[in-house]
């Protein structure tokens, strides 16, 4: 879903993106990396099979003898079976030499084709993807980063296992900790949108979430008997995010900021013509604008007389 969001944001079309605080904080690869990693495969076009296979591997796809689930591909002669993560069914790409003759959707269970399409768009399987050159550079940076650090045995084991996973492109969804070694810029999802307005919902709860995330990381570090792995700059703190231009939405007014927009609302109250009850209610709301909906002329006239008698300001608006 996040890969889809990145791709949509890069179209420059207007979107409303709702994300978790954790999703906002993680560092990402650069937008140009995602643009270069999306490939549209079309019939009657020529492709070098070896380069196409290499490109799939670079983007996190696993090569198997037969495919069973999204994220896998197989090669048999001049046929590539491919199961993109966003696809409902896999595709069979049939080549004649270097020219792509047909693209057919097929059923995984029966292996029977049932629909012919003209093209298929392929995008990365995970948020972390890389070429062999990017991998070599990143691994060197990781080793250099930890050269002078004293790691516990468990930390060292995890680091070695993670480097092995990076090398073999396995468990990529669990390696977000190392994205900063593939991209030295502090890139986040916000860098994928040129024109944006950032809204924070209930900043006081964001502060609680931040403390919880840090506490969870600390607990995990304790299981590794060390803190060195989490010295990697893999996220941006809430303190930094609060310095970004934003609109804070705080429904309960627990903590207000200079740029807070109060959207406190409640269900409309029905008074069933009881004007005394209405007056009693609005006495506790001196700074509110109160909208009253009346569907009978007589009731409206009675209410206006009562408002005038109690020296309460009102504005009348009649709608059909």
N, C-alpha and C positions, 0 to 999 in steps of 0.2 A: 504493500500500500504506500509506503514512504517513497519507493522508487517511482511509482505512478505520480505521486505528488510532486517530486522533483521535476519529472518530465512535463507536467502540466504547467508548473510555474515558469519553466523556461520558454513556454510559448508566448509569454507576455500578455496572455488573456487574463481578464479579472477573475479572481477566485477568492473564496473565503476558506481559509485553512484553519481548522481547529486542531490543536496539538497539545500534547502533554508537556509539562515543564521539563521532564527528562528528555523528551524528543527535541525540545528547543535547545537544550544545553550541549548536546553532543556535537563534536567537530565532525566535519564532512570532507569528502574530496571536493575539488573545485568544480564549478558548473561546466567548464570546458571539458572536463573528464567525462561527465555524463553525456554531453552533446556528442562527443566523439565515440561514445560507446553504444549509441543507438544506431542500428543498421536496418535499413529497409531492403528486403530481398524480393526481387521481382522476376517473373518468368521472362524468358527470351533475353535475359542479360547474362553476361559471362562472369564467372567467379572462379578463382583458383581454389579447388577443394581444400588443399593443404592450409592455405591462409584462412579460409573460412572456419576450418576446424580449430586452428590456433586461436582465432578471434573468439570462438565460443568458450574455449578453455580460459582465456584471459578474462572473460566476463563471468566466470564462476560456474559454468555448466560442467556437469560430470559426465564423462564418456563411459557408457556401458554397452554390453553386447546387445541388449534390447532395452527399450525405455519403458518405465512403468509409472513415473510420476513427474510433475513439473520440475524443471531444472536439469533434466537429463537429455543426452543425445547419443545416437549410435551411427556408425558408418558401415555400410555394406556395399562395396564396389562403388558405383556412382550414385548411391542413394544415401541421403542423410535423413534420419528420423530425428525430429526436434520437438521438445515439449516446453515452450516458453511459459513462464510462471503466470502470465496474465491470460493465457489461452484456455478455453474450455476443453479443447481436445488437441492432441499433438498434430504436427504437420510432417508430411513426407515430401522431401525435396528430391526430385528425380532429374539427374543431369545426363546430358549427352556430351561427352568430353567436358568442356568448361562451360557449356551453355545450360542454363536451368530451363528444362523443358516444361515441367509441371510442378505445381504445389497442390497437394491433396491433404485434406483433413482425414484422420482415420481413427478407428476405435482401438484403444489399447488392448482390450480383451480379445477381440476377434481379428484384429490387424486388418480389417477391411476398410477401404477408403469409401467415403460417402459424400464428399463435397470437394469441388475444385475451386481454388482461389487464385487471384492474379499476383498477390504479394503477401508478405508477412513481415511485421516489424518485430525485431528482436532487441531487447534491452537487457541490462545487467541483471543477474540473478539476486545479488546482494548489494548493499551499500558500499562494500569494500570490494574493489576489483582492480586489476593491475596487469601490466605487461611484465615480461621477464626482467626487463631493465629496471622498471619501477620496483620490482620485488628485490632485486639484488641491492639496489641503493638503499631501500628501506631496512633490509636486514643488517646492512653495514651500520646504518644510523642507530638501530636498536642495540647492537652489540657495543657500539661506542658509547651510547647513553649509559649503559650499565657497567662499563669498564671499571670505573672507580667506586662502584657502589657495593656494599657488603650485603649480599642476599642470604636469606635463610635457605635451608635445604628445600623447603616446600616452594619458596619463591623461585629458586633456581630451576626446580623441576617444571613449574608452570611456565616459566619463560622459555625453557627449551622445548616444551610441548607446543607452545604457541608459535615459536619460530618454525618448528617442523610443520605445523598446520598452515602457516603462511606459505612455506615452500611448496607444499602439496596442494594448496588451495582447498583445504578441508576446514570445516567449522567456521566459515567466513562470517556467519551471523554472530559469532561470539568473540570476534576479534576487533571490535570497535575501539578498544583501548589503544590500538596502535595506528589509528588513522593519521595522527599528526606526523608520523614518519613517512607517510606517502604524500603528504601535503603540508609544507612548512607554513602556509598561511592559515590564519585562524578563521577558517570557513565554516559557516553554519547554514542552516536551511534558509535563513533570511537573505543570504547572498544569491539565492536563486531567483529572487523577485526584485525587479528594478524599482518599481514604485509600490510602496507598501505602507500600511498603517498598522501599528502593533498595539494590540489590546491585551492588558493583563487583567484577568478575572480574579478578584479577591486577593490582592497582594499579600494580605496577612496570612492567608493559607499557603501562598507560595513560599513564604518564609518558613513555615512549618515543614513544608515538603522538602525544602533545601536542607534543613536540619536532619530530616529523616533519611534523605539520600546520603548525606555525609556520614550519618551514624551507620547505615547499612554498609557503606564502603569500609568504614573502620572495623566493623564486625567481620567482614570478609578478610580484611588485612590480618586480623587476629588469627583467623584460621590458617593463614599462610605464615604466621609467626614473623611478620615484617610489614613495613609500610612502603618499601622502595618501589614496588610495581605501580603504586598509585601516585607516584611522583611524576608519572607521565602526564603531560598536558593533554587530556582527552576530552575535557568539558570546560564550559565557561560558567563561572559562578553566577549566582543570582545577583550578587552585589554589582557585577559588571553589567548584567542585563538591565538592572534598574537605572543605569546611566544612559541607556538607549532612550531615544524619544519615544514616548508611548502614551496611551490613554489608559488610566487605571479604572476599572469598574469594580466598585465595592458595594455590594447589595445591602450590607448591614452597617456600614459606617463605623466599623471597629477601628480602622486606621485610615485616615484620609491623607492624600498627598495633594500637592499644589495643582496637579493636572487631573484630579479624580473626577469622574462623572458618576453621580449617584443615580442609579436606576432602580431604586427601591420601589417596589409595587406590591399591591395586594389585591385580592379578589374584590370585585365591586359589591358593595353592601346594598341590600334591598330593604327599604323602609316601609313599603306598602302603605304610603300616604301618612305615616306617623311623623309629622313635622317636628314635634317636640323631641323625639328621639334623634332626628337628623341634627337639630341644633345642638343637642348634647354631644353628639359625635364630633362635630366640626370645631367645637371649642378647644379640643385637644390638638387641633391641626392649624395653628394660626398662620404658618408660613407656606401652606400648601395651596396649589390651585386645584379646586374641586370641581369636577364635571358632573352635572346632574342630568339624568335622562328622564324626561317626563313625557308621557304619551297622551295625557288628557289636559285639555285647555283649562278646565276648572282647577285642577291640581296645580298647574303652573301659576295661575293667578293667586291662589292661596299662598304659595311659596314665596312669590315676589312680595306680597304684602307683609309676610312674616320677616323677610330679609330687610325690608325698609324699616319696619318697626324696630328691629334689633340693630339697625345702623350697620348692616353688613353689605359690602360692595358686591355687585354682581354684574355680569354681562350676558345679555340675552342673545341667543342664536337660534333661529328657527330653520329646521331642515324638513324636507318632505319625507 
